[in-house]
């Protein structure tokens, strides 16, 4: 089972690492459209209509002597019974990446499947005491009193997300490095707040020697190319998330840069093309 894939962006090394898969109801892909419309799209994609596995991708970036982990995977929540996710720490070890070598963590947002890996027993003790964790200030503020009125999540998820974000903020508060709109983490590695999915949701832009790549976090989902206006069940501001998605996809189509996202099929490396009023996902051919 492939679980890692390497990309080079100029002088920046990028390693996509699979945290496993997250089985979810297909309603999560577009809860603002009729079930028959969703089912037609899923049939066209040869996907099951009731539930299917979302990929969970994280990224390790090496630039300027820094080793940066972008998002930390799901970790372990025994109440949700998700045994095929939460593989990140084990897979980092398998590829020879010592947690103590990580100088920085960048969080696209504080949903459980992006911070949970840092909450696994024994992980914090392996991390450097001077580890810097970069996250948008708006994201930390949001989770002090989060609004779930516009989401459409399976039972149990809102409570689990609240608990994970609260615990993460408590355990790592002294290591947080907050930014407002944009922050350079390392040479050629910039994190930018987009909002939408969550108020502090951010993307990571990488550029070196004319090459560019964007890690889009949860701004883009599988269905979002053909139907960018479909509301994902985990979006706290679905209408703003749709606007963010369209702006980002238009920009990526114009620049031709590579895209990686958390929930696109592993390794999720590809490019975006304009397709009429929507977009088309162009997966990269694997480089062996």
SVG drawing of the C-alpha trace seen along z (x, -y; Angstrom):
<svg xmlns="http://www.w3.org/2000/svg" viewBox="-33 -40 53 42">
<polyline fill="none" stroke="black" stroke-width="0.4" points="0.0,0.0 1.7,-3.2 1.9,-5.7 4.5,-8.4 5.4,-10.3 8.2,-12.8 8.1,-16.0 10.9,-18.5 10.0,-22.2 13.2,-23.9 15.4,-23.6 12.5,-22.6 11.8,-18.9 8.2,-17.9 7.1,-14.5 3.4,-13.6 2.6,-11.2 -0.7,-9.3 -2.4,-9.3 -4.8,-6.7 -8.4,-7.0 -11.5,-8.3 -14.8,-6.6 -17.6,-9.2 -21.2,-9.5 -21.3,-10.8 -23.7,-13.5 -20.5,-15.3 -19.5,-16.1 -22.5,-18.3 -25.2,-18.6 -26.8,-21.6 -27.8,-19.5 -30.4,-16.8 -29.4,-13.3 -30.2,-12.2 -27.8,-14.8 -25.0,-13.6 -25.7,-10.0 -25.5,-10.9 -22.0,-12.5 -20.9,-9.5 -22.1,-7.0 -20.2,-9.0 -17.1,-8.7 -17.6,-5.0 -17.8,-5.7 -20.3,-4.2 -23.3,-6.3 -23.6,-5.8 -20.1,-6.2 -16.5,-6.1 -13.0,-6.6 -11.5,-10.1 -7.8,-10.2 -5.9,-12.0 -2.7,-13.5 0.0,-15.5 3.2,-16.9 6.8,-17.2 8.7,-20.1 12.5,-20.7 13.7,-24.2 16.6,-26.3 17.7,-23.7 14.2,-23.5 12.0,-20.4 8.3,-21.4 5.3,-19.2 2.2,-20.5 -0.8,-19.2 -0.5,-16.2 -3.2,-13.8 -6.1,-12.3 -4.3,-10.6 -6.6,-8.4 -10.2,-9.0 -11.5,-5.7 -15.1,-7.0 -15.3,-7.4 -13.9,-4.0 -11.7,-5.1 -9.0,-2.3 -7.7,-3.0 -6.7,-6.6 -4.1,-8.0 -1.2,-6.4 1.0,-9.4 3.5,-9.0 4.1,-5.3 4.6,-6.2 7.0,-9.0 9.1,-6.6 9.0,-4.1 10.5,-6.7 13.2,-7.6 11.8,-11.0 12.5,-11.4 9.9,-13.6 12.8,-15.3 14.0,-16.6 10.8,-18.6 11.6,-22.3 8.2,-23.6 4.6,-22.5 2.1,-24.4 -1.6,-23.8 -4.0,-24.6 -6.7,-24.6 -7.5,-22.9 -10.0,-20.2 -9.2,-16.9 -7.8,-15.2 -5.2,-18.0 -4.0,-18.2 -4.8,-14.8 -1.4,-13.3 0.1,-15.7 -2.2,-14.4 -1.2,-10.8 0.3,-9.5 4.1,-9.8 4.3,-12.2 4.8,-15.4 7.7,-13.9 9.5,-13.2 9.2,-16.7 11.7,-19.4 11.1,-21.8 11.7,-24.7 9.2,-23.4 7.3,-26.3 3.6,-25.6 2.3,-28.1 -1.5,-28.7 -3.7,-31.7 -4.7,-33.7 -8.3,-33.7 -8.3,-29.9 -7.3,-29.8 -9.9,-32.5 -12.6,-30.5 -12.1,-27.4 -12.5,-29.2 -16.2,-29.3 -16.8,-27.5 -19.9,-27.9 -21.3,-24.6 -24.6,-26.0 -23.8,-25.7 -22.1,-22.3 -23.6,-18.9 -21.5,-16.3 -22.1,-12.7 -23.1,-12.2 -20.3,-12.5 -18.0,-14.6 -18.8,-18.0 -18.0,-17.0 -14.9,-15.2 -13.7,-18.2 -14.4,-20.6 -12.5,-18.3 -9.5,-17.8 -9.1,-21.6 -9.5,-22.5 -6.9,-19.9 -4.5,-20.9 -4.7,-24.6 -4.1,-23.7 -1.2,-21.4 0.7,-23.4 -0.2,-27.0 3.4,-28.0 4.6,-26.8 2.0,-28.5 3.3,-31.1 0.2,-33.1 -0.1,-35.1 -2.9,-37.3 -2.9,-36.9 0.4,-35.7 3.7,-34.4 7.0,-33.1 7.8,-29.9 11.0,-29.1 12.7,-30.2 10.1,-29.9 7.5,-28.5 4.6,-30.9 1.4,-30.2 -1.7,-32.3 -5.0,-32.5 -8.0,-31.9 -10.9,-31.5 -14.0,-29.7 -13.7,-26.2 -12.9,-27.6 -12.2,-31.3 -8.5,-30.6 -8.2,-28.0 -4.9,-28.5 -3.0,-27.2 0.8,-26.7 2.5,-28.1 5.9,-26.9 8.1,-28.5 11.7,-27.9 13.6,-28.4 10.4,-29.0 8.6,-26.0 5.5,-26.4 3.2,-24.2 0.2,-24.8 -0.9,-22.6 -4.6,-23.6 -5.7,-21.8 -9.5,-21.5 -10.1,-24.3 -10.6,-21.7 -12.4,-18.3 -12.8,-15.7 -16.1,-17.1 -15.0,-20.7 -13.6,-20.9 -16.8,-20.1 -19.0,-21.5 -17.2,-24.2 -20.5,-25.5 -21.4,-22.3 -21.1,-22.7 -19.0,-20.2 -20.4,-19.0 -17.3,-20.1 -17.3,-23.8 -18.2,-26.2 -19.0,-29.0 -20.0,-27.0 -20.7,-30.1 -17.4,-31.7 -15.7,-28.3 -17.1,-28.1 -15.8,-31.6 -12.4,-30.7 -12.4,-27.5 -13.3,-29.2 -10.7,-32.0 -8.0,-29.4 -8.8,-27.1 -8.8,-30.0 -5.4,-31.1 -4.0,-27.6 -5.4,-27.1 -3.8,-30.4 -0.4,-29.7 -0.2,-26.0 1.4,-25.3 1.0,-21.9 -1.7,-21.3 -1.8,-18.9 -4.8,-18.8 -5.7,-16.8 -8.6,-14.9 -7.8,-14.4 -6.9,-10.8 -3.3,-10.0 -0.8,-11.3 -3.1,-14.1 -0.4,-15.8 -1.8,-17.4 -2.8,-20.6 -6.0,-22.4 -7.6,-23.3 -10.5,-25.5 -13.5,-23.5 -16.2,-25.8 -17.8,-27.4 -16.0,-24.9 -12.7,-23.2 -10.9,-19.9 -8.5,-18.0 -5.4,-16.8 -3.5,-14.2 0.2,-14.1 1.7,-11.0 3.7,-9.2 7.4,-9.7 9.3,-6.5"/>
</svg>
